[in-house]
Amino acid sequence: MFLVASAVALSGAAQAQSKGKILVAYFSWGGNTREVAKQIQQQTGGDLFEITTVKPYPKDYNECVAEAKKEQQANARPALAAEVKDMAAYDTVFVGYPNWWGTMPQVLFTFLEKYDLSGKTVVPFCTHGGGRWGRSLNDLKKLCPDATVLEGLAISGGMVRRSKDDVVKWLQKTGIVGKK
């Protein structure tokens, strides 16, 4: 399989103690990241929150890619169409996104700058077309300097529909979901 887990930090015992109330926040353009987010939500029982923009991205792939590149070059912060009602209530926040131009879509920068995730456990996951994490983990850690960032999961877009077992194994490895 074309899956890559990137170790970020923490012992298994510390990870297992950090779960509490869970939010699965994700941005998905083509549906792959949404599918992984739903798999995580089903396994954790967390609340699902789709990160959306006020101005939707183009439906055409090439137009979307061009828009994403333009946003990244301008260091844009696209406006969020919805907000998490009570971020303070969550102890663990999964953050999912597709890898666009070597990092997270700019709307993830907007999202992560909006909320104070200090003291929370942040668990990244991404879908990609071959670029895996790119520099997104470094960018995420810079945006969440006072959060504990756990090991993430990167899944090739072509493998998403067949990734349920890999998602479960990853969640068990982080200690967020117990072994069955």
C-alpha positions as CSV (number, residue, x, y, z in Angstrom):
1,M,0.0,0.0,0.0
2,F,1.0,3.6,-0.6
3,L,0.5,4.8,2.9
4,V,3.0,6.6,5.0
5,A,2.9,7.3,8.7
6,S,5.2,10.1,9.9
7,A,6.3,9.9,13.5
8,V,6.0,13.3,15.2
9,A,6.2,12.6,19.0
10,L,4.9,11.1,22.2
11,S,5.0,7.8,23.9
12,G,2.0,5.4,23.6
13,A,1.0,5.9,27.2
14,A,0.9,9.7,26.9
15,Q,-1.0,9.4,23.6
16,A,-3.7,7.1,25.2
17,Q,-4.3,9.6,28.0
18,S,-4.9,12.5,25.7
19,K,-8.0,11.5,23.8
20,G,-10.9,13.1,25.8
21,K,-13.6,14.8,23.5
22,I,-12.6,14.4,19.9
23,L,-13.2,16.6,16.8
24,V,-12.4,15.4,13.3
25,A,-12.0,18.6,11.3
26,Y,-11.2,18.3,7.6
27,F,-11.1,20.0,4.2
28,S,-11.8,18.0,1.1
29,W,-12.0,19.1,-2.5
30,G,-12.5,15.8,-4.3
31,G,-13.9,13.6,-1.6
32,N,-10.8,11.6,-0.6
33,T,-10.1,13.4,2.6
34,R,-13.8,13.4,3.5
35,E,-13.8,9.6,3.2
36,V,-10.8,9.2,5.5
37,A,-12.4,11.7,8.0
38,K,-15.6,9.6,8.0
39,Q,-13.5,6.5,8.7
40,I,-11.8,8.2,11.6
41,Q,-15.1,9.5,13.0
42,Q,-16.6,6.0,12.8
43,Q,-13.7,4.6,14.8
44,T,-13.4,7.4,17.4
45,G,-17.0,8.5,17.8
46,G,-15.7,12.1,17.5
47,D,-17.6,15.0,16.1
48,L,-17.2,15.6,12.3
49,F,-16.6,19.2,11.1
50,E,-16.0,20.0,7.4
51,I,-13.8,23.0,6.8
52,T,-15.4,25.0,4.0
53,T,-14.6,28.3,2.3
54,V,-16.9,31.2,1.7
55,K,-15.8,31.2,-1.9
56,P,-15.9,27.5,-3.1
57,Y,-12.9,26.2,-5.1
58,P,-13.5,25.5,-8.8
59,K,-15.0,22.1,-9.6
60,D,-12.6,21.7,-12.5
61,Y,-9.4,20.1,-11.4
62,N,-7.0,22.2,-13.4
63,E,-8.8,25.4,-12.4
64,C,-8.7,24.3,-8.7
65,V,-5.0,23.6,-8.9
66,A,-4.3,27.0,-10.5
67,E,-6.4,28.7,-7.7
68,A,-4.5,26.8,-5.0
69,K,-1.2,27.8,-6.4
70,K,-2.2,31.4,-6.6
71,E,-3.4,31.4,-3.0
72,Q,-0.2,29.8,-1.8
73,Q,1.9,32.3,-3.7
74,A,-0.1,35.2,-2.2
75,N,0.0,33.5,1.3
76,A,-3.8,34.0,1.2
77,R,-6.2,33.2,4.0
78,P,-9.5,32.1,2.4
79,A,-12.5,33.0,4.6
80,L,-14.1,30.1,6.5
81,A,-17.8,29.5,5.7
82,A,-18.5,27.9,9.1
83,E,-17.0,27.8,12.6
84,V,-16.5,25.1,15.2
85,K,-19.1,26.0,17.9
86,D,-17.0,25.3,21.0
87,M,-13.4,24.4,20.2
88,A,-12.5,24.7,23.9
89,A,-14.6,21.6,24.5
90,Y,-12.3,19.4,22.5
91,D,-9.2,17.7,23.8
92,T,-8.1,16.0,20.6
93,V,-8.4,17.5,17.2
94,F,-7.8,15.5,14.0
95,V,-6.9,17.8,11.2
96,G,-7.3,16.5,7.6
97,Y,-6.4,17.9,4.2
98,P,-5.2,17.1,0.7
99,N,-1.6,17.9,0.0
100,W,-1.7,20.9,-2.4
101,W,1.6,22.2,-3.8
102,G,3.6,20.6,-1.1
103,T,1.6,21.6,2.0
104,M,-1.9,22.1,3.3
105,P,-4.5,24.2,1.3
106,Q,-4.4,27.8,2.5
107,V,-7.8,27.4,4.1
108,L,-6.1,25.1,6.7
109,F,-3.8,28.0,7.6
110,T,-7.0,30.1,8.1
111,F,-8.5,27.4,10.3
112,L,-5.4,26.7,12.4
113,E,-4.8,30.4,13.0
114,K,-8.4,31.0,14.1
115,Y,-8.4,28.6,17.0
116,D,-6.1,28.3,20.0
117,L,-5.1,24.6,20.1
118,S,-2.7,25.1,23.0
119,G,-2.7,22.1,25.3
120,K,-4.7,20.0,22.8
121,T,-3.7,16.9,21.0
122,V,-3.5,17.5,17.3
123,V,-3.6,14.5,15.0
124,P,-2.9,15.2,11.3
125,F,-4.0,13.1,8.3
126,C,-3.7,13.9,4.6
127,T,-4.4,12.5,1.2
128,H,-2.0,13.0,-1.6
129,G,-1.2,12.2,-5.2
130,G,2.4,11.2,-4.5
131,G,3.7,14.1,-2.5
132,R,2.8,12.5,0.9
133,W,3.3,15.2,3.6
134,G,5.4,17.6,1.7
135,R,6.2,20.4,4.2
136,S,2.7,20.3,5.7
137,L,3.7,18.8,9.0
138,N,6.3,21.5,9.6
139,D,3.7,24.1,8.7
140,L,1.1,22.5,11.0
141,K,3.6,22.4,13.9
142,K,4.4,26.1,13.4
143,L,0.7,26.9,13.6
144,C,0.1,24.8,16.7
145,P,3.3,25.4,18.7
146,D,1.7,24.7,22.1
147,A,-0.2,21.6,21.0
148,T,1.0,18.0,21.2
149,V,1.2,16.8,17.6
150,L,0.8,13.0,17.3
151,E,1.9,10.7,14.5
152,G,0.0,11.4,11.4
153,L,-1.3,9.3,8.5
154,A,-0.8,10.1,4.8
155,I,-2.8,8.1,2.3
156,S,-2.4,8.1,-1.5
157,G,-5.7,9.3,-3.0
158,G,-6.0,6.1,-5.1
159,M,-5.9,4.0,-1.9
160,V,-8.5,5.9,0.2
161,R,-11.4,3.6,-0.5
162,R,-9.3,0.6,0.6
163,S,-7.7,2.2,3.6
164,K,-10.1,1.3,6.5
165,D,-7.8,-1.3,8.0
166,D,-4.8,1.1,7.8
167,V,-6.8,3.8,9.5
168,V,-7.8,1.4,12.3
169,K,-4.2,0.3,12.8
170,W,-3.0,3.9,12.8
171,L,-5.6,4.9,15.4
172,Q,-4.6,1.9,17.6
173,K,-0.9,2.8,17.3
174,T,-1.7,6.4,18.5
175,G,-3.6,5.0,21.4
176,I,-6.8,6.9,20.5
177,V,-8.6,3.7,19.7
178,G,-8.0,0.5,21.6
179,K,-7.1,-2.7,20.0
180,K,-10.1,-5.0,19.4
